[in-house]
Amino acid sequence: MARRLLLALFTVAIIVLAFAPAQVAAAEWCDTDPLVLITTPGGAVVPVYVTNGALGAEHLVTVQLAAMTYTAQPTADGSATLVHLDVRIPDDVFASHFATRSVASSGPLATGDIYANTSGFSGQTMTLTFTLNVP
């Protein structure tokens, strides 16, 4: 009798383990790093890398479709350029309102000088505001 009970419990344990849901891996950020050429009021062209990302690899194509626009105006003393860079990562077929981030820097993949960084959600505009030391 005890042997049958033990065998039954062992069988149930195997079935439960076999059909238990697999543990889901933690979501990772997917990033792209387009180069934006900022034209200053004085006519200089300054390359700025804009590393955009979304939480979840399934959003990579959407991150690559991010809309970016900027305005550049001289600072009050005219010695530099104030930049407002808007980044909008759209919603996609997988989700809406997923976590997003953006970093403006002088080097690829958020290296060199970090000008600004922000985070937000898909479908909403993230604004990066920074100063370039070029008139």
Secondary structure, 3 states (H helix, E strand, C coil): CHHHHHHHHHHHHHHHHHHCCCCCCCCCEEEECCEEEEECCCCCEEEEEEEEEEECHHHHHHHHCCEEEEEEEECCCCCCEEEEEEEECCCCCCCCCCEEEEEEEEECCCEEEEEEEEEEECCCEEEEEEEECCC
